[in-house]
């Protein structure tokens, strides 16, 4: 997977500005025409027909680029190296390997190398975020119960 290279490709200021204008226009059109399930796009004298799902994805992609973010599209069934998976979780590779060996994230072996399915990694990340949110809510409740004024 080439995603490690792509993660570093930040859009230029000019590209971000163009993406912002395009995202705004596309958002407006999708909002004004919620029943539309496809759109025609003209590129180099050729008409392309894009499904609604692709338009929604394009809007999200443009919005991220408008904020100056690099964007990578990866199929959910893709398999990641341990370094790619660690980068997505913003943890060290050794820590990720520890999570794998503790069976907190499923993985497969390809020869002597571990591979993590993106779907499994995203599920783990979602569960961790949910646990963090619940813990934060509990802390806020305790703070209110104790009258700490936060």
C-alpha beads as a LAMMPS data file, in Angstrom:
LAMMPS data file: protein, C-alpha beads

150 atoms
149 bonds

1 atom types
1 bond types

-500.0 500.0 xlo xhi
-500.0 500.0 ylo yhi
-500.0 500.0 zlo zhi

Masses

1 110.0

Atoms # bond

1 1 1 0.000 0.000 0.000
2 1 1 1.418 3.404 -0.927
3 1 1 -0.444 5.273 1.816
4 1 1 2.702 6.147 3.788
5 1 1 3.828 8.359 0.909
6 1 1 0.392 9.862 0.378
7 1 1 -0.077 10.809 4.055
8 1 1 2.695 13.391 3.624
9 1 1 1.255 15.073 0.519
10 1 1 -0.439 18.147 1.963
11 1 1 -2.409 20.302 -0.454
12 1 1 -0.907 23.646 -1.423
13 1 1 -2.701 26.861 -0.417
14 1 1 -3.979 27.210 -3.989
15 1 1 -5.271 23.625 -4.031
16 1 1 -6.920 24.081 -0.610
17 1 1 -8.656 27.239 -1.837
18 1 1 -9.934 25.522 -4.967
19 1 1 -11.064 22.525 -2.894
20 1 1 -12.940 24.862 -0.511
21 1 1 -14.855 26.484 -3.384
22 1 1 -15.616 23.110 -4.967
23 1 1 -16.709 21.537 -1.664
24 1 1 -19.039 24.462 -0.974
25 1 1 -20.608 24.282 -4.429
26 1 1 -20.962 20.489 -4.319
27 1 1 -22.481 20.602 -0.804
28 1 1 -25.014 23.189 -1.969
29 1 1 -25.956 21.144 -5.042
30 1 1 -26.316 17.907 -3.079
31 1 1 -28.456 19.697 -0.494
32 1 1 -30.660 21.323 -3.140
33 1 1 -31.115 18.013 -4.995
34 1 1 -31.338 15.238 -2.367
35 1 1 -33.240 12.955 -4.750
36 1 1 -30.453 12.936 -7.362
37 1 1 -28.731 9.534 -7.422
38 1 1 -26.073 10.379 -10.050
39 1 1 -24.421 13.328 -11.736
40 1 1 -22.784 14.012 -15.037
41 1 1 -19.300 15.460 -14.936
42 1 1 -17.606 16.738 -18.070
43 1 1 -13.876 16.130 -18.281
44 1 1 -11.823 16.752 -21.412
45 1 1 -14.866 16.669 -23.701
46 1 1 -16.064 13.386 -22.205
47 1 1 -19.114 12.936 -19.963
48 1 1 -18.728 10.781 -16.873
49 1 1 -21.679 9.598 -14.816
50 1 1 -20.910 9.445 -11.088
51 1 1 -23.128 7.666 -8.525
52 1 1 -24.403 9.617 -5.497
53 1 1 -22.101 7.705 -3.149
54 1 1 -19.087 8.903 -5.157
55 1 1 -20.375 12.484 -5.000
56 1 1 -20.751 12.273 -1.216
57 1 1 -17.239 10.869 -0.944
58 1 1 -15.884 13.575 -3.237
59 1 1 -17.521 16.265 -1.075
60 1 1 -15.853 14.851 2.036
61 1 1 -12.516 14.585 0.261
62 1 1 -12.719 18.200 -0.928
63 1 1 -13.681 19.392 2.559
64 1 1 -10.598 17.710 4.044
65 1 1 -8.345 19.156 1.348
66 1 1 -9.880 22.601 1.964
67 1 1 -8.688 22.342 5.572
68 1 1 -5.172 21.580 4.361
69 1 1 -5.349 17.882 5.199
70 1 1 -3.769 15.127 3.148
71 1 1 -6.274 12.444 2.186
72 1 1 -5.855 8.767 1.443
73 1 1 -8.606 6.463 0.246
74 1 1 -8.167 2.865 1.290
75 1 1 -10.676 0.031 0.814
76 1 1 -11.926 -1.243 4.181
77 1 1 -10.794 -4.772 3.281
78 1 1 -7.207 -3.583 2.700
79 1 1 -4.443 -5.083 4.787
80 1 1 -1.962 -2.753 6.448
81 1 1 1.580 -3.313 7.634
82 1 1 2.153 -2.923 11.353
83 1 1 3.846 0.437 10.700
84 1 1 0.885 1.715 8.658
85 1 1 -1.538 0.530 11.349
86 1 1 0.555 2.136 14.103
87 1 1 0.642 5.402 12.159
88 1 1 -3.151 5.379 11.828
89 1 1 -3.541 4.914 15.582
90 1 1 -0.753 7.419 16.286
91 1 1 1.130 4.878 18.399
92 1 1 4.540 3.261 18.100
93 1 1 4.920 0.079 16.069
94 1 1 6.088 -1.902 19.146
95 1 1 2.958 -0.798 21.035
96 1 1 0.774 -1.880 18.110
97 1 1 2.529 -5.271 18.001
98 1 1 1.772 -5.603 21.725
99 1 1 -1.935 -4.961 21.011
100 1 1 -1.819 -7.633 18.317
101 1 1 -0.116 -10.235 20.499
102 1 1 -2.624 -9.493 23.288
103 1 1 -5.341 -10.221 20.674
104 1 1 -6.933 -6.792 21.065
105 1 1 -6.805 -6.370 17.273
106 1 1 -7.079 -9.333 14.879
107 1 1 -4.261 -9.875 12.412
108 1 1 -2.962 -12.390 9.910
109 1 1 0.529 -13.540 9.083
110 1 1 1.950 -13.161 5.579
111 1 1 5.182 -15.093 5.742
112 1 1 6.861 -13.699 8.837
113 1 1 5.010 -10.348 8.681
114 1 1 1.832 -9.350 10.496
115 1 1 -0.963 -7.695 8.516
116 1 1 -3.948 -5.844 9.978
117 1 1 -7.196 -5.372 8.088
118 1 1 -8.247 -1.741 7.991
119 1 1 -11.771 -2.753 9.010
120 1 1 -10.448 -4.373 12.212
121 1 1 -8.196 -1.405 12.968
122 1 1 -11.059 1.065 12.544
123 1 1 -13.303 -1.070 14.776
124 1 1 -10.622 -1.064 17.488
125 1 1 -10.159 2.699 17.146
126 1 1 -13.926 3.286 17.347
127 1 1 -14.206 1.119 20.481
128 1 1 -11.316 2.976 22.136
129 1 1 -12.867 6.344 21.316
130 1 1 -16.202 5.171 22.722
131 1 1 -14.553 3.974 25.953
132 1 1 -12.734 7.310 26.277
133 1 1 -15.953 9.242 25.743
134 1 1 -17.759 7.177 28.393
135 1 1 -14.910 7.685 30.871
136 1 1 -14.942 11.429 30.245
137 1 1 -18.706 11.566 30.800
138 1 1 -18.296 9.679 34.094
139 1 1 -15.597 12.090 35.186
140 1 1 -17.804 15.067 34.330
141 1 1 -20.674 13.561 36.337
142 1 1 -18.399 12.988 39.321
143 1 1 -17.133 16.546 39.082
144 1 1 -20.697 17.857 39.086
145 1 1 -21.656 15.563 42.014
146 1 1 -18.696 16.836 44.018
147 1 1 -19.553 20.453 43.173
148 1 1 -16.161 21.192 41.714
149 1 1 -17.602 23.820 39.368
150 1 1 -16.345 22.508 36.035

Bonds

1 1 1 2
2 1 2 3
3 1 3 4
4 1 4 5
5 1 5 6
6 1 6 7
7 1 7 8
8 1 8 9
9 1 9 10
10 1 10 11
11 1 11 12
12 1 12 13
13 1 13 14
14 1 14 15
15 1 15 16
16 1 16 17
17 1 17 18
18 1 18 19
19 1 19 20
20 1 20 21
21 1 21 22
22 1 22 23
23 1 23 24
24 1 24 25
25 1 25 26
26 1 26 27
27 1 27 28
28 1 28 29
29 1 29 30
30 1 30 31
31 1 31 32
32 1 32 33
33 1 33 34
34 1 34 35
35 1 35 36
36 1 36 37
37 1 37 38
38 1 38 39
39 1 39 40
40 1 40 41
41 1 41 42
42 1 42 43
43 1 43 44
44 1 44 45
45 1 45 46
46 1 46 47
47 1 47 48
48 1 48 49
49 1 49 50
50 1 50 51
51 1 51 52
52 1 52 53
53 1 53 54
54 1 54 55
55 1 55 56
56 1 56 57
57 1 57 58
58 1 58 59
59 1 59 60
60 1 60 61
61 1 61 62
62 1 62 63
63 1 63 64
64 1 64 65
65 1 65 66
66 1 66 67
67 1 67 68
68 1 68 69
69 1 69 70
70 1 70 71
71 1 71 72
72 1 72 73
73 1 73 74
74 1 74 75
75 1 75 76
76 1 76 77
77 1 77 78
78 1 78 79
79 1 79 80
80 1 80 81
81 1 81 82
82 1 82 83
83 1 83 84
84 1 84 85
85 1 85 86
86 1 86 87
87 1 87 88
88 1 88 89
89 1 89 90
90 1 90 91
91 1 91 92
92 1 92 93
93 1 93 94
94 1 94 95
95 1 95 96
96 1 96 97
97 1 97 98
98 1 98 99
99 1 99 100
100 1 100 101
101 1 101 102
102 1 102 103
103 1 103 104
104 1 104 105
105 1 105 106
106 1 106 107
107 1 107 108
108 1 108 109
109 1 109 110
110 1 110 111
111 1 111 112
112 1 112 113
113 1 113 114
114 1 114 115
115 1 115 116
116 1 116 117
117 1 117 118
118 1 118 119
119 1 119 120
120 1 120 121
121 1 121 122
122 1 122 123
123 1 123 124
124 1 124 125
125 1 125 126
126 1 126 127
127 1 127 128
128 1 128 129
129 1 129 130
130 1 130 131
131 1 131 132
132 1 132 133
133 1 133 134
134 1 134 135
135 1 135 136
136 1 136 137
137 1 137 138
138 1 138 139
139 1 139 140
140 1 140 141
141 1 141 142
142 1 142 143
143 1 143 144
144 1 144 145
145 1 145 146
146 1 146 147
147 1 147 148
148 1 148 149
149 1 149 150
